Amino acid sequence: MIVQMSKKTAPLALAGLIAMSLAACGGGGGGASPGNSTAATVVTSFPVQQGLAYAFTHGMQSSLAISGSTSSGSVTYPLSGTLTYTLGAAVNATFNGAAALQATETISGTLTGNGTTQPLSISSPLYVNAQYAPIGSNEPGNYCVATSTAGYPASATAGQSGDLASYSCYSDSTKRTLVATQKITYVTTAGGDGNSLDFQMLSTVYDGANKLQGSVSTTYSITAAGVPKLIRVQMSEIIGGVSITIDAK
């Protein structure tokens, strides 16, 4: 049995999560000259805002292998597959009556379980302000507006954490019917090689009755040269009593 991740949870959670967690894309410095015996400098701070700007001006794409499970009652089936995340370069747009930048993010791939394979296909427009801070997303049945935006740190070191944004999501742009709320936070840890940073973002989505819908955790490894690499995306959701867990890395 396979259940496709619903459009309600996955794009909302990933909007401002995968795309905006591209924590550093700056150029690296030159190498040491021959005969230089000075020890290499250990980089402890990584430029978040620089990478954020790069992601929205150049776009990005990452491919991961999926493992996971889906269960209903006492029956559980393993899941496997592939996931490709793509963010297009941002263009000028209007959102919620104000000037904005808009980038389209898509998730494509396949999920296989219990002998069945089905496509995974999600597309959602993401809106940010001139500083690339999230202000909302828009798709059929889900018009999400940021109610608070703490913004991304200019740089980050291991051991940091904080809030990034909160959303109220409505059935349409009239904002009369609340269908979900979302909160995005981040935490940083030292990378496994001792000279990189893991930048993890957690998005939690609740329905209009404040019942948990699902969550997405996304982690990037950032090298000492400021080069990011998407290393993990974890999603969980409950749809009609069926629990779905996806771990892509």
N, C-alpha and C positions, 0 to 999 in steps of 0.2 A: 504494500500500500504506500503510495506517495501522495503527499499533499503539497501543492505549490505554496510558497510563502505568499501571503496576501499582500496586495498593493498597499493596504492601509498601514501595516507595520514596517515593512522593509524600507521603502523609500523615505518615510518620515524619519526613521532611525538613522539612515545613512546620509540623509541630507545634512550637510555640515559636519559629517562625521568622517567618512572615508576621504572625501575630496579635501576638506579643510584641515585634516590632520597630516597633510604632507608637510612635515615639520621643518625640513631644510633642504633647499635645492641650490644653494650657492656654489660658486666655483671654489676649488681648493687652492691652497697656496703652492708656491714652487717648492721643489725638493731641495735638500741640503746640498751645498756645493761639495765637490770631491775633497776628501780630507777633513771635513768638518766633523769634529768629535763631540759636538754639543748634543746632549740627549734630546730626543724629540719631545716637543711640548705636548702634554696630555690635555686634550680639549675636554672641558667640563661643562661648557655652555654652548648651546646649539640654537641657531637663528630661526625661530618659528615663523615670524612674520615674513621673512625673506622667502622661505619655502612656500608659504601660503600664497604670496603674490605670484610666484612662478607657476604654481598649479593652475591658477585661474587665468593667467595670460597665455600659457602654453598648452594647457590640457594635460591629461595623464591617463595611463592605462596600466593595469596590473592583472595578472592571471594567477589563480590559486587552485590547489586540489582540495576537494571537499570530502569530509567524512562526517558522519552524524547518525541520527536515528529518528524514526517517527514511531509513535506508540499511541494506542487507544486501548484503555483498560489494561489487561494483562498481556496484550499482544504488542511486540516490538519488532521492528524491522530495521536493519542497518541501512544507511544511505551512503552513497559515494557519488562522485561527479567532478565537474569543473566549474569554475566561476571566473568570469572576466568582468572587471569593473572599468568603466570608461567615463572620464569627465571631459566635456568639450570646453574650449576656451570661452571665457565670459564675453557677452556682448551687452550693449546698452539696452535697457528695458524699463518698464514701469511695473511696480508692484505695490498693492495696497494704496494706490493713489499718489505714489512718490517715485522719483527717479531711482533706478537700481541697476545692478548688473545681474545678468541671468546666464547660468551655465546648465546644460543638460547632462545629468548623470544617468548612466544605464548599467544594469547588471544583466549579463547573459551567461548562458551555460546549460548544463544538463544535470539532472538528478536521477540516480538509479537506485532502486530498492525493490525487493520482493519480485525480481524478474521484470520490472517495468522501468522504462526510461522516459522521462518527460522533460521538455525544455524549461529552463528558468529564464524568464524575460521580464524585466522591470525597467521603466524609464520614467524619470521625474525631473521637472525643471526646478532648479535651486536658485534662490535669489539672495544676493549679498549686497552690502553697501560699498562705498568707495574704498573702505579699508578692508574689504573682503570678510567682514563679520556677518554672520548669518542673520537674515531678516525674514525668511519665510520660504515656503515651497508650495506648489500648486499642482494638483492632479485631480481627476474626477472623484468627487466625494470627499476630498481632503484639501482644504485651503488653510494652510498653517502660517500663523503670524507670530514672530518672536515677541514675547512679552517682556523679556529681559535679555540683554546681551552683555556679558562681562568682557568679551573680546579675548583674543589670543595673546599670550605673553610674547613680548618681543624676542625673548630667548628663554630657554628652559634648561634646567639642570636636573640631575637625578634626585628624586625625593619630593618634587613639587606636585601639587594637586590643586584643583579649583573648579569652579563652575564656568561654563562657557556660554550656555544659552538655555532659555526655556521657551517653549512654543505652546500656543493654544491652536488647536486644529478644528476647523468647522466644516460643515457639509458643503458649503460654497462661499463665494466672496461676500455674500450679504452678512455673514458672521452671526446668523441668528441661532444656529444649532451647533452646539459644541459636541464634537464626536471623539476628541482625544486630546490629551496633553502630553508633552514630551520634555524631558530634561536631559541636557548633555553636560557631562563633566569630564575631567581628564586627570591622569596620574602619570608620572614619569618614573622610570627605574633605569638603573645602569644596564647597558647591554651586556650580552654574554661574553664578548671579547675584551671587556674592560675598557674600551675606548670608543663606545657608541652609546646612544641613548634610545631607550624604548619609550615611545610616546603613545600611550593607550587612551582611547576615548570611549566612554560608556554612555550610551543613549538608552533611556528607559521610557516606554510608551504606556500610557494608561487610557482607558476608554472614557467616555463622558460620565460614567458612573464611578470613576476613579478605580476601576478594576484593571489589574496588570494585563496588558496585551502581549508584550514581548520586550526584548532588549537586544541591543547589538553592541558588541565590543570590538574595536578595531585598533590594531597595534602596528606602529611603524618602527623600524630600527633605523637610526640615523647615525652615519659614520662620522669619524673625526673630521673628514673633509667636507661635511655638510651634505652628504648624499643620502637620500631617504630610500627605504625599501619597505614596501608593504609585506609584513610577515604573517599576519593573522587577522581573520575576520570571524567572529563568533556570533551566531544569531539564535534566538529562541523565541518560539511563539506557540500559542494555543489557539487552535481554530476549531470551533464546534466540538470541543472535548478531545481533539487530537493534538498531541504534543509533538512539536517539531524542533529538533536541535541540529544546527549546522555549524561545523568547525572547518573553516577553509584556511589552509596555510601551505 
